Amino acid sequence: MSTMQPKGEKLKKAIKWISEKRKENPGINLSGLVDDASFRFDLSPKDSEFLLRFVKNDDHQNPA
């Protein structure tokens, strides 16, 4: 049985994980968080770039 996940699934899990971490610590550094998520969920560089843009865009739409 393979533990490989579709790319989209890893990205969804990374987004959910980041969302949870930001709730725990609203002032957390987004770049560091994305780096951690990229490593944790084995994201490609392209997915990591997407993730960083996504969380920064989300941050602008939902100011604290």
Number of C-alpha atoms within 10 A of each C-alpha: 3 4 5 8 10 8 13 11 12 20 22 13 14 25 18 13 16 19 14 12 13 15 10 10 10 12 9 12 10 16 14 11 18 22 15 14 22 21 13 13 18 15 19 14 10 8 17 20 14 14 23 19 14 12 18 14 11 11 12 9 9 8 6 7
